[in-house]
Structure formats: structure tokens, C-alpha cells
Amino acid sequence: RRVAAGGETKTSTNRTSKRMSNLTLTSKDGGDFKPHPEGIHPACCVDVMDMGLIETEFQGVKKMVNKVKLVFESEQKTEDGKPCTVSKNFTASLHPKAKLAEFLGKWRGRLVTPGETISLEKLIGASCTLVVSHQQNMSGKTYAAIDAVSKPTKKVTPSGTYDPAATRQRYADWKAKQAAPVANAASPRTSPRPSPQSGE
């Protein structure tokens, strides 16, 4: 019977160890993601995504601005044979000094004129020429940046492998993760209400 009791203790210990092993985590570097190659590349627009309101800071002043993301597909291939993609974010503005207006002007070869209306969705499928370089973010990760755009030197047709729904889901997941710490920090800690007899 003592053996049986000892066996129960051993089983309990194993269960405790198994539970504790779930609390041991390993930091991962995000995989073997490779950014789009540098250089000059014929490409085409495959997506225009409304990113919604995003907080930005300029000269110490923070404000919420509406952002859009333009996604391009080039003739470069990933290791699994799919076309490489590269993207650039813009403030959703066609003001003459806005980066988006400058970008579109260089893309089509003529400036955006005051009062002109442009449907960004019509950019999807349009060809262009991109200048891509590699930059590093705050955590030291290398990413591909679009430095310049110009009129197309050849027609590039979307391959059909790009999934806009998956891109939006990844962005929604990222925003949820970013908002979670803020929400937790903003929520006050609950404490028991003082009883009426406490005099507080």
C-alpha cells in the first residue's frame, strides 16, 4: 500500500512538472523571412489597403491620421517560387505636399493637380518601376523599402497568388496585439469596495 501511495505521489509530481514546462518559453526571431531584393524592379500594384486611423508624431505633436498601404508584386521570386511583394504606407491625402501625391505623380509621369480626384482602387493591376533598398527597423530586422517609383518600362501582370484577405487579417491581428497592452495599462485595478461601516 505504501508503494501505491508513492505511485500516486509520483504521478502528481509528473503532472506538476508537465504544467510547469508549459511556462518555459523561448523567444523566436520571427523565422527566415527574406525581404524583397534590392535594386530596380518592374512591378505592378496588387492591393490598396485602408489601414484606418493610425497615431503619428511630427515635431513632437501626436495626431491620428488615415493611412493607406500600396502593395506591389515584382518579377522576383521567393524560395517557394511565388512572386515577391513589397509595400509602402502613405497618409491618405492628395495635398500637393503629401507623399502620396508625389508618389503617384512620379508613377504616372504627371503631377496631381489641385481638385483632381483619384480612385486608388484603380491602381490595382497598373504597372510601374520601383527602386527598392534594404533598411533596418528599431529591433534590427531588415525590411525592404520603396525608395522611388517611375513609369513602367514593361508590363507586369498580377500573378493571382497574392491574398488581400490574408493581408488584412494579419494587420487586424497585429493591431489587436498592439492595443492589448494599452488597454491593460489603461484599465484601473479593481479593489474591494469599502463597507459602509468603515467610514471611508
Salt bridges, closest charged atoms under 4 A:
ASP47 OD2 - ARG168 NH1 2.76
GLU75 OE2 - LYS154 NZ 2.88
GLU79 OE2 - LYS34 NZ 2.65
GLU102 OE2 - LYS106 NZ 3.18
GLU116 OE2 - ARG108 NH1 2.84
GLU116 OE2 - ARG110 NH1 3.89
